[in-house]
Amino acid sequence: MLTKIQSFLPEGHLWQNQIIWYDEITSTNDVAKDLIHQGAPHGTVLIADRQSGGRGRMGRSFVSPAGQGVYMSVILRFPNTPEQLMHLTCAAAVAACDAVEAVTGLRPGIKWTNDLVYGGRKLAGILTELVIAPTQTAAVIGIGINCAQAQADFPEDIRSFAGSLSMVCGKSTDRARLAAALIEAFSKMAQSIGEKQAILDTYRRDCVTVGKAVSVVRGDTLRHGTAVGIDDEGALLVEFSDGCKEAVNAGEVSVRGMYGYCP
């Protein structure tokens, strides 16, 4: 699989020889964070056929069966401060959409802040984690994309809203080609991370949460409102039912009624 992925990258790609393949791993993000402390260079890519402990935001598990998806983490090192990288998850989501579109011809939407969705189904999740050092900020961008599952393959509790590229495209997706497209897209993203407004403009175009009725959970508090935009830091702008407008950076945001995002 590793050789096949490398064959799909442009000749001489700087990250081509920094890909680490695992038949099975606990979590590519967890191992990537360990490798950062061991000095792994910018552009180190970890890809697993299966994860036994894949995870998403807020500690949720991400089901990662063998042969069914692309489970990848990329190590990036920036001279920027964490405050200058507030839009990194938005940038990663746009890059992932670029990769999926390049391989399948289908462009997913983005559910704020980090899910790729299409036709009412979640296709992928992204988890961005920062490791702060004195002179730089290291980042791990983890992504899991469902490629080959049929609806019945998903656990019953997520079956109503989970989806795969094969389900929405009606045909199989070459996982090696998709992995290579993701590597290329993340490489370009890392080079253009300073183009913040252009990144956020594309993110706003792809974000399917804006304009929807949403619920925002913060601790024990639940508030309802409407998502009205994305600010210049990538936060979701929500106008609540009491007329107050706030930028939401943390907590849980869901579209009320269903997981239905239909780009």
C-alpha positions in Angstrom: 0.0 0.0 0.0 2.8 2.4 0.9 4.5 2.0 -2.6 1.1 2.5 -4.3 0.5 5.7 -2.3 3.9 7.0 -3.2 3.4 6.2 -6.9 0.4 8.6 -7.0 2.4 11.6 -5.7 4.1 13.9 -8.1 7.7 12.8 -8.7 10.1 14.3 -6.2 7.3 15.4 -3.8 9.1 16.5 -0.6 6.9 14.3 1.7 7.1 11.2 -0.5 9.7 9.5 1.7 8.2 10.7 5.0 5.2 8.4 4.9 4.9 5.8 7.6 2.4 2.9 7.0 0.8 0.9 9.7 -1.3 -2.2 9.2 -2.8 -1.4 12.6 -2.3 1.3 15.2 -4.1 2.7 18.2 -4.5 6.2 16.9 -2.5 8.0 14.2 -2.8 11.2 16.1 -1.6 9.8 19.4 1.5 8.2 17.7 2.2 11.4 15.7 2.3 13.5 18.9 4.8 11.1 20.3 6.9 11.4 17.2 6.8 15.2 17.4 8.6 14.9 20.8 11.1 12.6 19.1 11.9 15.3 16.5 9.8 14.0 13.5 10.2 16.6 10.7 7.6 18.8 9.1 5.6 16.7 6.6 5.8 13.4 8.4 2.7 11.4 7.4 1.2 8.4 9.3 -1.4 6.2 7.6 -3.1 3.2 9.1 -5.2 0.4 7.5 -7.0 0.1 10.8 -7.1 2.0 14.1 -8.1 0.3 17.3 -8.5 3.6 19.2 -9.4 6.2 16.6 -10.9 9.3 18.1 -12.5 12.6 17.1 -13.3 15.8 18.9 -14.4 15.8 22.5 -13.0 12.3 23.1 -15.4 10.5 20.8 -14.3 7.3 19.1 -13.9 7.2 15.3 -14.7 3.7 13.9 -11.8 2.7 11.8 -12.2 -0.8 10.3 -9.5 -2.3 8.1 -9.8 -1.9 4.3 -12.7 0.6 4.6 -11.2 4.0 4.9 -8.2 6.4 4.9 -6.9 7.1 8.5 -4.1 9.6 8.4 -2.2 12.1 10.5 0.2 14.7 9.2 2.8 16.5 11.4 3.3 20.2 10.5 5.8 22.6 12.1 5.1 26.3 11.9 7.0 29.4 13.1 3.6 30.9 14.0 2.2 31.2 17.4 -1.0 29.2 18.3 -3.0 32.5 18.1 -1.9 32.9 14.4 -3.1 29.4 13.6 -6.7 29.7 14.8 -7.9 29.0 11.3 -5.8 25.8 10.9 -8.8 23.4 11.3 -10.7 25.4 8.7 -7.7 25.2 6.3 -7.5 21.4 6.9 -11.2 21.0 6.1 -10.8 22.9 2.9 -7.8 20.9 1.9 -9.6 17.6 2.6 -12.5 18.8 0.4 -10.0 19.6 -2.4 -8.6 16.1 -2.2 -12.0 14.3 -2.2 -13.1 16.4 -5.1 -9.9 15.7 -7.1 -10.4 12.0 -6.7 -14.2 11.5 -6.9 -15.4 14.7 -8.7 -17.7 15.3 -5.7 -17.1 18.2 -3.3 -18.3 17.6 0.2 -19.7 20.3 2.4 -18.2 21.1 5.8 -20.2 20.9 9.0 -18.6 23.5 11.4 -16.0 23.0 12.4 -14.5 19.7 11.2 -16.8 17.2 9.6 -17.1 16.5 5.9 -20.7 15.8 4.9 -22.7 15.1 1.8 -26.3 14.1 1.2 -27.2 14.2 4.9 -24.3 11.9 5.9 -21.0 12.3 7.6 -18.1 11.1 5.4 -15.1 12.2 7.4 -13.9 13.8 10.6 -10.8 16.0 11.3 -9.0 16.4 14.6 -6.3 19.1 14.8 -4.1 19.2 17.9 -1.2 21.6 18.7 2.1 20.8 20.5 3.7 24.1 21.6 7.5 24.5 21.7 9.6 27.6 22.5 10.4 28.6 18.9 7.6 27.0 16.9 4.2 25.4 17.0 3.9 21.8 15.9 0.5 20.6 14.7 -1.0 17.2 14.1 -3.8 17.1 11.6 -5.7 13.8 11.8 -8.4 12.8 9.3 -10.5 9.7 8.9 -12.5 9.3 5.7 -15.0 6.5 5.2 -14.4 5.1 1.7 -15.9 1.7 1.2 -18.6 1.0 3.8 -22.2 0.2 3.0 -24.8 1.5 5.4 -25.1 -1.8 7.1 -21.4 -1.8 7.9 -21.7 1.1 10.4 -22.6 0.5 14.1 -26.3 0.8 14.6 -26.1 4.0 16.7 -24.5 6.0 13.8 -26.1 4.2 10.9 -28.7 6.8 10.3 -26.2 9.6 9.5 -22.8 7.9 8.8 -21.8 7.6 5.1 -19.0 6.6 2.9 -17.7 7.8 -0.5 -18.9 4.6 -2.1 -22.4 5.3 -0.8 -22.6 8.9 -2.1 -20.6 8.4 -5.3 -22.1 5.0 -6.3 -18.7 3.6 -7.1 -15.5 2.5 -5.2 -12.8 4.9 -4.3 -9.1 4.0 -4.6 -7.8 4.5 -1.1 -4.2 4.9 -2.1 -5.1 7.6 -4.7 -7.2 9.4 -2.1 -4.4 9.2 0.5 -1.9 10.7 -2.0 -4.4 13.4 -2.9 -4.7 14.3 0.8 -0.9 14.4 1.2 -0.7 16.8 -1.7 -3.5 18.9 -0.5 -2.1 19.2 3.1 1.3 20.0 1.7 -0.2 22.9 -0.4 -2.2 24.0 2.6 0.9 24.2 4.8 2.6 26.4 2.3 -0.3 28.8 2.0 -1.4 28.9 5.7 -0.6 32.6 5.7 -3.3 33.3 3.1 -5.9 33.4 5.9 -8.7 35.4 4.2 -8.6 33.2 1.0 -8.8 30.1 3.1 -11.7 31.4 5.2 -13.5 32.6 2.1 -13.4 29.1 0.7 -14.4 27.6 4.1 -17.4 29.9 4.2 -18.5 28.8 0.8 -18.2 25.1 1.7 -19.7 25.4 5.2 -23.2 24.0 5.3 -23.9 25.0 8.9 -24.4 28.7 8.1 -28.0 29.6 7.7 -29.2 26.6 9.8 -31.0 26.5 13.1 -28.4 25.2 15.6 -28.2 24.1 19.2 -25.1 25.1 21.2 -24.1 23.0 24.3 -21.7 24.5 26.8 -21.4 22.4 29.9 -25.0 22.0 31.2 -26.3 24.9 29.2 -28.3 24.4 26.0 -29.1 27.4 23.8 -30.9 27.6 20.4 -30.2 30.0 17.6 -29.2 30.4 14.0 -25.7 30.2 12.5 -25.2 33.4 10.6 -21.6 33.3 9.6 -17.9 32.5 10.2 -15.7 35.1 11.7 -12.0 35.9 10.8 -10.7 33.3 13.4 -12.9 30.5 12.1 -15.4 30.8 14.9 -19.1 30.2 14.2 -21.3 33.3 14.6 -24.6 32.4 16.2 -27.6 34.6 16.7 -29.5 33.2 19.6 -33.2 33.3 20.1 -32.9 36.2 22.6 -31.3 38.3 19.8 -27.8 38.1 21.2 -25.0 37.3 18.7 -21.9 35.4 19.8 -18.8 33.8 18.3 -18.7 30.2 19.2 -15.2 28.7 19.6 -15.9 25.7 21.8 -18.6 23.5 22.9 -20.9 21.3 20.8 -22.9 22.7 17.8 -25.5 20.7 16.0 -28.2 21.4 13.5 -31.5 20.8 15.2 -33.6 17.9 14.2 -31.1 15.7 12.4 -27.6 15.3 11.2 -28.9 16.3 7.8 -26.5 18.5 5.9 -27.3 18.6 2.2 -24.9 20.6 0.1 
